[in-house]
Amino acid sequence: MTRPTASSASASVASGDSAHTDRFAREHLPPPEQWPELRFDLPELQYPPRLNCVAELFEGALAGGGAERVAVRGEQLSWTYAQLLEQIDRIAHVLRGPLGLEAGNRVLLRGANNPMMAACVLAVLKAGCIAVPTMPLLRARELGTIAAKAEINAVLCADGLRAEMEAVDLPSAVKAKTLWFGAADGGLEALMARQPAGFDAVDTAADDVCLISFTSGTTGIPKGTMHFHRDVMAICDCFPRSVLASQRSDVFIGTPPLAFTFGLGGLLLFPLRVGATAVLLEKLTPETLLKAIEQYRATVCFTAPTFYRQMAPLADKYDIGSLQKSVSAGEALPLATRESWRQATGLAMIDGIGATELLHIFISAAGDQIRPGATGKPVPGYQACILDYDGNPVGPGVIGRLAVKGPTGCRYLADERQRDYVLNGWNLTGDAYEMDADGYFYYRSRTDDMIISAGYNIAGPEVEDALLRHPAVAECGVIGRADEERGQIVEAHVVLKQGHGASPELTAQLQEFVKGQIAPYKYPRAIRYLTALPRTETGKLQRFKLRTE
């Protein structure tokens, strides 16, 4: 097979070979000239023109007697690969049969980490539709924005999350194609029971969109990142192959939601690629994660530095000797956290940086390649460099913009911000990094106003918008404040309307108000009251002055 090139990868958008009869995704991709350069330099990245990622994942997992191996474990049940495949196929029949969906339709997915949520995501992809996973904590207003931007055609939602979903103002046609799973009256499961157990994967093109993952921009307006079937396979064949060295005997566990690409890859796609086991658990705390590692004899853990920091002093209370690899991503990994975890467990932390735009981790290091303080080196399959603000590469010891290219890259759903993310073929992640003479990359800060708290990306303007809806708030500015426990916390600087006075009671009221407007993890953990906000002569908020107060 001829190796795809950057130009051929872009040109295939117009090839007409798509399996999608609904052309929405193709028509809303950015123009090919705005794409990053895509590189497929490794033998394992040579994918055929026709590819359904779920069919490909299971073909390898089922080989050599893999059907009876445990694929996913949850709190209430576990499925072998054969059983998981049966659930996927029945759901796929529901999508294409009773729901009447066609290839290329978008399905909004909503559920906590459990086997049924995993089966739903995979069924959407196998059926030739496009998955739009959403965080369980999102509120109706946020869900409505995502649903409208992706022009969704159907919804699969956990019954326990029904309230916020029902509050979304969806078109009647979409409401008619909304199914609840885990419901007392049967819902999705009742329809599944009437479907056949086998489903032939839709013969999708390798560059058919299969996933639209939303990430907050610094403005708070969500960006849909569009990923192909071949992108799903590429992330499985880069970081877990080269850095993790995953194998069939591994048991994966962790905290990131499947709606995060960090969780989707680390807790579902990566284990499936090698025929390993995924443990999917809901509402984990540091204590219950340690207990679960002990119970399920997990070998690979994915979570954010905040969790590792909190687990370290508790680790000796549990038998976690099965754990062989611990992966940290989602926020900067402090040296103190890395060292406390090593002292508590004997494990050297595998740090990594990824981005929703590139789907998963592209810089990391493991084992003897780890250098404390550094994120690592580019994962095989990816290239990285540091650019100055004119877009020129700079040498070692200079802080600049992190730029990355590889087999995956940014393609926003109908969004002008595509022009900001891609420069001269490079993906600009929004991170300030420094590279040393040996090619190791060191995180220094964000280059935008994104707040990263306990692994969550939070846009300050979105929190500001929520606060401004409160009748006591005249104006406000939200920033990230350094915090030893969470990396950063959301800090709001509030100017009150006349007749309202600052008080602990009002602070608590404002915090609860924000939790009711947007996902609770975005609420301001600190609120400062000012008589006026610092602004330029043109009225622009000077956030840098808030940070120095």
C-alpha positions as CSV (number, residue, x, y, z in Angstrom):
1,M,0.0,0.0,0.0
2,T,1.2,3.5,-0.9
3,R,1.9,5.6,2.2
4,P,-0.6,8.4,2.6
5,T,0.8,11.9,2.4
6,A,-0.3,15.1,3.8
7,S,-1.7,16.2,0.4
8,S,-3.5,12.9,-0.3
9,A,-5.0,12.8,3.1
10,S,-6.5,16.2,2.6
11,A,-7.6,15.6,-1.0
12,S,-9.5,12.4,0.0
13,V,-12.1,14.7,1.6
14,A,-13.4,15.3,-1.9
15,S,-12.9,11.8,-3.2
16,G,-16.6,10.8,-3.1
17,D,-15.8,7.5,-1.4
18,S,-17.5,8.3,1.8
19,A,-20.1,5.8,3.2
20,H,-22.0,8.7,4.7
21,T,-25.3,9.4,3.0
22,D,-25.8,12.2,5.4
23,R,-23.0,14.6,4.2
24,F,-23.2,17.0,7.2
25,A,-19.8,16.1,8.6
26,R,-18.0,16.3,5.2
27,E,-19.6,19.6,4.3
28,H,-18.6,21.1,7.7
29,L,-15.0,20.1,7.7
30,P,-12.6,23.1,7.4
31,P,-11.2,23.7,3.9
32,P,-8.2,21.3,3.2
33,E,-5.8,24.2,3.0
34,Q,-6.5,25.0,6.6
35,W,-5.7,21.5,7.8
36,P,-2.5,20.7,9.6
37,E,0.0,18.5,7.8
38,L,-0.8,14.9,8.4
39,R,2.1,12.4,8.6
40,F,1.9,8.6,8.5
41,D,5.6,7.8,8.9
42,L,5.4,4.5,10.7
43,P,4.5,1.1,9.1
44,E,1.7,0.6,11.7
45,L,0.0,3.8,10.5
46,Q,-0.5,2.5,6.9
47,Y,-4.3,2.1,6.9
48,P,-6.4,0.9,4.0
49,P,-8.8,3.4,2.3
50,R,-11.8,1.4,3.7
51,L,-11.8,1.2,7.5
52,N,-14.4,0.8,10.2
53,C,-12.4,1.3,13.5
54,V,-14.7,-0.9,15.6
55,A,-14.5,-3.8,13.1
56,E,-10.7,-3.4,13.1
57,L,-10.5,-3.2,16.9
58,F,-12.5,-6.4,17.4
59,E,-10.8,-8.3,14.6
60,G,-7.6,-8.1,16.5
61,A,-9.1,-8.6,19.9
62,L,-11.0,-11.7,18.9
63,A,-8.0,-13.4,17.3
64,G,-6.3,-16.3,19.0
65,G,-9.3,-17.2,21.3
66,G,-9.9,-13.7,22.5
67,A,-13.7,-14.0,22.4
68,E,-13.9,-15.4,25.9
69,R,-11.5,-12.9,27.5
70,V,-13.1,-10.3,29.7
71,A,-13.4,-7.0,27.7
72,V,-15.1,-4.7,30.2
73,R,-15.8,-4.8,33.9
74,G,-18.2,-2.5,35.7
75,E,-19.6,-2.4,39.2
76,Q,-22.6,-4.6,38.4
77,L,-21.5,-6.7,35.4
78,S,-18.7,-7.8,33.2
79,W,-18.7,-8.8,29.5
80,T,-16.4,-10.9,27.5
81,Y,-15.3,-9.7,24.1
82,A,-18.0,-11.9,22.6
83,Q,-20.7,-10.5,24.9
84,L,-19.6,-6.9,24.4
85,L,-19.7,-7.4,20.6
86,E,-23.2,-8.8,20.9
87,Q,-24.4,-5.7,22.8
88,I,-22.7,-3.4,20.3
89,D,-24.4,-5.2,17.4
90,R,-27.8,-5.1,19.0
91,I,-27.5,-1.4,19.6
92,A,-26.3,-0.8,16.1
93,H,-29.4,-2.6,14.8
94,V,-31.6,-0.3,17.0
95,L,-29.8,2.7,15.5
96,R,-30.3,1.7,11.9
97,G,-33.6,-0.1,12.4
98,P,-36.2,1.3,14.9
99,L,-34.5,4.7,15.0
100,G,-34.1,4.8,11.3
101,L,-30.7,6.5,11.3
102,E,-28.5,6.7,8.2
103,A,-24.7,6.7,7.9
104,G,-23.3,10.1,8.8
105,N,-26.1,10.9,11.3
106,R,-24.9,12.3,14.7
107,V,-25.8,10.6,17.9
108,L,-25.3,12.5,21.2
109,L,-24.2,10.2,24.0
110,R,-24.5,10.8,27.6
111,G,-23.5,8.5,30.5
112,A,-21.0,7.7,33.2
113,N,-18.2,5.2,32.7
114,N,-19.8,1.8,32.6
115,P,-20.0,-1.1,30.1
116,M,-23.3,0.1,28.6
117,M,-21.9,3.5,27.8
118,A,-18.9,1.9,26.2
119,A,-21.2,-0.3,24.1
120,C,-23.2,2.6,23.0
121,V,-20.2,4.6,21.8
122,L,-18.8,1.7,19.8
123,A,-22.2,0.8,18.3
124,V,-22.6,4.3,16.9
125,L,-19.2,4.0,15.2
126,K,-19.8,0.5,13.9
127,A,-23.2,1.6,12.5
128,G,-21.5,4.3,10.4
129,C,-22.9,7.1,12.5
130,I,-21.0,9.8,14.3
131,A,-20.6,9.8,18.1
132,V,-21.0,13.1,20.0
133,P,-20.0,12.1,23.6
134,T,-20.9,14.6,26.3
135,M,-19.7,14.9,29.9
136,P,-22.2,13.7,32.6
137,L,-21.7,16.9,34.5
138,L,-22.9,19.2,31.7
139,R,-26.1,21.2,32.2
140,A,-29.0,21.7,29.8
141,R,-27.7,25.0,28.4
142,E,-24.3,23.5,27.6
143,L,-25.9,20.4,26.1
144,G,-28.2,22.5,24.0
145,T,-25.2,24.4,22.5
146,I,-23.5,21.1,21.6
147,A,-26.6,19.5,20.2
148,A,-27.3,22.6,18.0
149,K,-23.8,22.9,16.7
150,A,-23.5,19.2,15.8
151,E,-27.1,19.2,14.5
152,I,-27.7,15.9,16.2
153,N,-30.2,13.3,14.9
154,A,-30.6,11.1,18.0
155,V,-29.7,10.7,21.7
156,L,-28.6,7.8,23.8
157,C,-28.7,8.9,27.4
158,A,-28.4,7.1,30.8
159,D,-31.6,7.2,32.6
160,G,-29.9,8.7,35.7
161,L,-29.0,11.8,33.6
162,R,-32.5,12.2,32.1
163,A,-33.4,15.5,33.9
164,E,-30.8,17.7,32.3
165,M,-31.3,16.0,28.9
166,E,-35.0,16.5,29.0
167,A,-34.5,20.2,29.8
168,V,-32.7,20.7,26.5
169,D,-34.8,22.3,23.8
170,L,-34.4,19.7,21.1
171,P,-36.3,19.5,17.7
172,S,-39.3,17.2,17.9
173,A,-37.6,14.8,15.4
174,V,-34.6,14.4,17.8
175,K,-36.8,14.0,20.8
176,A,-38.6,11.1,19.0
177,K,-35.2,9.4,18.6
178,T,-34.1,9.8,22.2
179,L,-33.6,6.5,24.1
180,W,-32.7,6.0,27.7
181,F,-30.5,3.1,28.9
182,G,-30.6,1.7,32.4
183,A,-34.2,2.7,32.7
184,A,-36.7,0.8,34.8
185,D,-39.2,0.5,31.8
186,G,-36.6,-1.0,29.5
187,G,-35.8,1.8,27.2
188,L,-32.9,1.0,24.9
189,E,-32.4,-2.4,26.4
190,A,-36.0,-3.4,25.6
191,L,-35.4,-2.5,21.9
192,M,-32.0,-4.3,21.9
193,A,-33.6,-7.5,23.1
194,R,-35.7,-7.7,19.9
195,Q,-32.7,-7.2,17.6
196,P,-30.4,-9.9,16.1
197,A,-27.0,-10.5,17.7
198,G,-24.9,-9.9,14.5
199,F,-24.4,-6.7,12.6
200,D,-22.1,-6.2,9.7
201,A,-20.0,-3.1,10.2
202,V,-20.7,-0.3,7.8
203,D,-18.0,-0.1,5.1
204,T,-16.8,3.4,6.0
205,A,-14.0,5.2,4.4
206,A,-10.9,5.6,6.6
207,D,-11.4,9.3,6.4
208,D,-15.1,9.3,7.3
209,V,-15.8,11.3,10.5
210,C,-16.8,8.9,13.3
211,L,-16.4,11.2,16.4
212,I,-17.1,14.8,17.2
213,S,-15.5,15.7,20.6
214,F,-16.3,19.1,22.1
215,T,-13.8,21.1,24.0
216,S,-14.3,24.6,25.5
217,G,-12.4,27.4,23.9
218,T,-11.0,30.3,25.9
219,T,-14.2,32.2,25.0
220,G,-16.4,29.4,26.5
221,I,-17.9,28.7,23.1
222,P,-17.5,25.0,22.5
223,K,-15.4,23.7,19.6
224,G,-16.3,20.4,17.9
225,T,-13.2,18.5,17.0
226,M,-13.8,16.1,14.1
227,H,-12.0,12.7,14.0
228,F,-11.9,10.0,11.4
229,H,-12.0,6.2,11.7
230,R,-8.2,6.1,10.9
231,D,-7.6,8.7,13.7
232,V,-9.0,6.3,16.2
233,M,-6.7,3.6,15.1
234,A,-3.7,6.0,14.9
235,I,-3.9,6.9,18.6
236,C,-4.1,3.2,19.5
237,D,-1.0,2.5,17.4
238,C,1.1,5.4,18.7
239,F,1.3,6.1,22.5
240,P,0.0,2.8,23.9
241,R,2.2,0.8,21.5
242,S,5.4,2.9,21.8
243,V,5.3,4.3,25.3
244,L,2.9,2.1,27.3
245,A,3.9,-1.2,25.6
246,S,0.3,-2.4,26.2
247,Q,-0.4,-6.1,26.1
248,R,-3.3,-8.5,26.3
249,S,-2.7,-9.3,30.0
250,D,-3.2,-5.6,31.0
251,V,-6.1,-4.4,33.1
252,F,-6.8,-0.7,32.5
253,I,-8.5,1.5,35.1
254,G,-8.8,5.2,35.8
255,T,-11.0,8.3,36.2
256,P,-11.4,10.4,33.0
257,P,-14.9,10.2,31.5
258,L,-15.3,8.4,28.2
259,A,-16.6,11.7,26.9
260,F,-13.0,13.0,27.3
261,T,-10.7,11.8,24.6
262,F,-8.2,11.1,27.4
263,G,-10.7,8.6,28.9
264,L,-12.0,7.3,25.6
265,G,-8.5,6.3,24.5
266,G,-7.0,5.2,27.8
267,L,-10.0,3.4,29.3
268,L,-11.6,1.8,26.2
269,L,-9.9,2.1,22.8
270,F,-6.4,1.2,24.0
271,P,-7.4,-2.0,25.9
272,L,-9.6,-3.1,23.0
273,R,-6.7,-2.7,20.6
274,V,-4.6,-5.3,22.4
275,G,-7.4,-7.5,23.7
276,A,-7.0,-6.4,27.3
277,T,-9.5,-5.6,30.0
278,A,-11.1,-2.2,30.7
279,V,-12.5,-1.5,34.2
280,L,-15.2,1.2,33.9
281,L,-16.4,2.7,37.2
282,E,-18.5,5.7,38.1
283,K,-17.9,8.5,40.6
284,L,-14.4,7.4,41.8
285,T,-12.6,9.1,44.7
286,P,-8.9,8.6,45.4
287,E,-9.8,6.0,48.1
288,T,-12.2,4.1,45.9
289,L,-9.8,4.2,42.9
290,L,-7.1,2.6,45.1
291,K,-9.6,0.1,46.3
292,A,-10.6,-0.7,42.8
293,I,-7.0,-1.2,41.7
294,E,-6.6,-3.7,44.5
295,Q,-10.0,-5.4,43.7
296,Y,-9.6,-5.8,39.9
297,R,-5.8,-6.2,40.0
298,A,-5.3,-3.3,37.6
299,T,-2.0,-3.0,35.8
300,V,-2.4,0.4,34.1
301,C,-4.0,3.5,35.6
302,F,-5.0,6.8,33.9
303,T,-5.9,9.8,35.9
304,A,-4.9,13.5,36.5
305,P,-2.1,14.7,38.8
306,T,-4.6,15.8,41.4
307,F,-5.7,12.2,42.0
308,Y,-2.2,10.9,42.2
309,R,-1.4,13.6,44.7
310,Q,-4.3,12.6,46.9
311,M,-3.7,8.9,46.5
312,A,0.0,8.9,47.4
313,P,-0.5,9.2,51.2
314,L,-3.2,6.5,51.1
315,A,-1.5,4.0,48.9
316,D,0.0,1.9,51.7
317,K,-3.5,1.0,53.0
318,Y,-4.2,-1.0,49.8
319,D,-2.6,-3.9,48.0
320,I,-1.9,-2.2,44.6
321,G,1.1,-4.4,43.8
322,S,-0.5,-5.4,40.5
323,L,-0.1,-1.8,39.2
324,Q,2.7,-1.5,36.7
325,K,2.1,1.8,34.9
326,S,0.6,5.0,36.0
327,V,-0.2,7.6,33.3
328,S,-0.7,11.3,34.2
329,A,-2.2,13.8,31.8
330,G,-4.8,16.6,31.7
331,E,-2.7,19.2,33.6
332,A,0.9,19.9,34.4
333,L,2.5,17.2,36.6
334,P,4.4,18.9,39.5
335,L,7.7,17.4,40.5
336,A,6.5,17.0,44.1
337,T,3.5,14.8,42.9
338,R,5.7,12.7,40.7
339,E,8.1,12.1,43.6
340,S,5.5,11.4,46.3
341,W,3.9,8.8,44.0
342,R,7.2,7.2,43.3
343,Q,8.0,7.0,47.1
344,A,4.6,5.6,47.9
345,T,4.4,3.0,45.1
346,G,7.8,2.6,43.5
347,L,6.4,3.5,40.2
348,A,7.8,6.2,37.9
349,M,5.0,8.3,36.6
350,I,4.4,8.3,32.8
351,D,3.6,12.0,32.1
352,G,1.9,13.0,28.9
353,I,0.4,15.9,27.0
354,G,-2.5,15.4,24.5
355,A,-5.2,17.6,23.1
356,T,-8.8,17.0,22.1
357,E,-7.8,18.4,18.7
358,L,-5.2,15.7,18.2
359,L,-7.3,13.1,20.1
360,H,-4.7,11.8,22.6
361,I,-1.2,12.0,23.9
362,F,1.6,13.0,21.6
363,I,4.5,13.8,23.9
364,S,5.5,11.4,26.8
365,A,8.2,9.2,28.2
366,A,8.3,5.9,30.2
367,G,10.8,3.9,32.0
368,D,14.5,4.9,31.6
369,Q,13.4,7.6,29.2
370,I,11.7,9.6,32.0
371,R,13.4,12.9,32.9
372,P,11.9,14.5,36.0
373,G,10.4,17.9,35.2
374,A,10.0,17.1,31.5
375,T,6.8,15.9,29.9
376,G,8.9,13.8,27.6
377,K,9.7,13.5,23.9
378,P,7.4,13.3,20.9
379,V,5.6,9.9,20.8
380,P,6.8,7.9,17.7
381,G,4.5,9.0,14.9
382,Y,4.5,12.6,16.0
383,Q,6.9,15.5,15.6
384,A,7.1,18.6,17.8
385,C,9.0,21.9,18.0
386,I,8.9,25.3,19.7
387,L,7.8,28.3,17.6
388,D,8.2,31.9,18.4
389,Y,5.4,34.4,18.0
390,D,6.3,34.9,14.3
391,G,6.0,31.2,13.7
392,N,9.7,30.5,13.4
393,P,11.2,27.4,15.1
394,V,13.5,28.2,18.0
395,G,16.3,26.2,19.5
396,P,16.9,24.7,23.0
397,G,16.4,26.8,26.1
398,V,13.8,29.2,24.5
399,I,10.2,29.3,25.7
400,G,7.7,29.5,22.9
401,R,4.6,27.9,21.5
402,L,4.3,24.1,21.4
403,A,3.7,23.0,17.8
404,V,2.9,19.4,16.9
405,K,2.1,17.3,13.8
406,G,1.5,13.6,13.2
407,P,-1.2,11.2,12.0
408,T,-4.0,13.2,13.8
409,G,-4.7,16.9,13.8
410,C,-7.1,19.7,14.3
411,R,-10.3,19.8,12.2
412,Y,-12.9,22.0,13.8
413,L,-16.6,21.7,13.0
414,A,-17.4,24.9,11.0
415,D,-15.3,27.1,13.3
416,E,-13.2,30.1,12.4
417,R,-10.8,29.2,15.2
418,Q,-9.3,26.6,12.9
419,R,-7.1,29.4,11.5
420,D,-5.8,30.1,15.0
421,Y,-5.0,26.4,15.8
422,V,-3.1,25.6,12.6
423,L,0.0,27.5,11.5
424,N,2.2,26.4,8.5
425,G,1.0,22.8,8.9
426,W,1.6,22.7,12.7
427,N,-1.0,22.2,15.4
428,L,-0.6,24.9,18.1
429,T,-1.8,23.5,21.3
430,G,-2.1,26.7,23.4
431,D,0.8,25.6,25.6
432,A,4.1,27.4,26.3
433,Y,6.9,24.9,26.3
434,E,10.7,24.8,26.3
435,M,12.9,22.1,24.7
436,D,16.3,21.1,25.9
437,A,19.4,20.1,23.9
438,D,18.4,16.4,24.2
439,G,14.9,16.9,22.7
440,Y,12.9,16.8,26.0
441,F,9.9,19.1,26.3
442,Y,9.2,21.1,29.5
443,Y,5.8,22.6,30.2
444,R,5.9,26.3,31.3
445,S,2.4,27.7,31.1
446,R,-0.7,28.1,28.9
447,T,-0.5,30.7,26.1
448,D,-4.2,31.4,26.3
449,D,-6.7,32.1,29.1
450,M,-7.7,28.5,29.6
451,I,-7.9,27.4,33.2
452,I,-6.8,23.9,33.9
453,S,-8.1,22.6,37.3
454,A,-7.7,19.0,38.4
455,G,-7.5,18.0,34.7
456,Y,-10.6,19.9,33.6
457,N,-10.4,22.7,31.0
458,I,-12.4,25.6,32.1
459,A,-13.0,28.8,30.1
460,G,-13.1,31.9,32.2
461,P,-15.6,33.8,30.1
462,E,-18.1,30.9,30.4
463,V,-17.9,31.2,34.2
464,E,-18.3,35.0,33.9
465,D,-21.4,34.6,31.8
466,A,-22.9,32.4,34.5
467,L,-22.1,34.8,37.3
468,L,-23.5,37.8,35.4
469,R,-26.9,36.1,35.3
470,H,-27.1,36.5,39.1
471,P,-29.0,39.7,40.1
472,A,-26.3,40.8,42.6
473,V,-23.5,40.8,40.0
474,A,-22.7,44.0,38.1
475,E,-19.5,42.7,36.4
476,C,-16.9,40.1,36.9
477,G,-13.6,38.7,35.7
478,V,-12.5,35.1,36.1
479,I,-8.9,33.8,36.1
480,G,-7.0,30.7,37.1
481,R,-5.1,31.0,40.4
482,A,-2.2,28.6,41.1
483,D,-3.2,26.0,43.7
484,E,-1.0,23.3,45.1
485,E,-3.8,20.7,45.3
486,R,-5.6,21.2,41.9
487,G,-2.9,22.9,39.8
488,Q,-5.2,25.9,39.3
489,I,-8.5,27.0,40.8
490,V,-11.2,29.2,39.3
491,E,-11.1,32.6,40.9
492,A,-13.8,35.2,40.3
493,H,-13.3,38.9,40.8
494,V,-16.8,40.4,41.3
495,V,-18.2,43.9,41.3
496,L,-21.6,43.9,43.0
497,K,-24.6,46.0,42.0
498,Q,-25.7,48.8,44.3
499,G,-27.6,47.6,47.3
500,H,-25.7,44.3,47.6
501,G,-22.8,43.8,50.1
502,A,-20.0,41.2,50.1
503,S,-20.5,38.4,52.6
504,P,-19.6,34.7,53.1
505,E,-23.3,34.0,52.6
506,L,-23.3,35.8,49.2
507,T,-20.1,33.9,48.2
508,A,-21.8,30.6,48.9
509,Q,-24.9,31.7,47.1
510,L,-22.9,32.7,44.0
511,Q,-21.0,29.5,43.9
512,E,-24.2,27.4,44.1
513,F,-25.8,29.6,41.4
514,V,-22.9,28.9,39.0
515,K,-23.2,25.2,39.7
516,G,-26.8,25.3,38.6
517,Q,-25.9,27.2,35.4
518,I,-23.0,25.2,34.1
519,A,-21.1,22.0,35.0
520,P,-20.4,22.1,38.7
521,Y,-16.6,21.6,38.3
522,K,-16.4,25.0,36.7
523,Y,-17.6,27.0,39.8
524,P,-15.4,29.6,41.3
525,R,-13.7,28.2,44.4
526,A,-12.5,31.6,45.3
527,I,-14.4,34.9,45.0
528,R,-12.9,38.3,45.5
529,Y,-15.0,41.5,45.7
530,L,-13.8,44.7,44.0
531,T,-15.2,48.1,43.5
532,A,-14.1,48.1,39.8
533,L,-12.4,45.8,37.4
534,P,-9.1,46.9,35.7
535,R,-9.8,47.8,32.1
536,T,-8.0,49.4,29.2
537,E,-9.1,52.7,27.7
538,T,-11.2,50.9,25.2
539,G,-12.9,48.9,28.0
540,K,-11.1,45.6,27.6
541,L,-10.7,43.6,30.8
542,Q,-7.0,43.4,31.8
543,R,-6.9,39.9,33.2
544,F,-3.1,40.1,33.8
545,K,-3.8,42.7,36.5
546,L,-6.3,40.3,38.2
547,R,-3.6,37.7,38.2
548,T,-1.1,40.0,40.0
549,E,-3.5,41.1,42.8
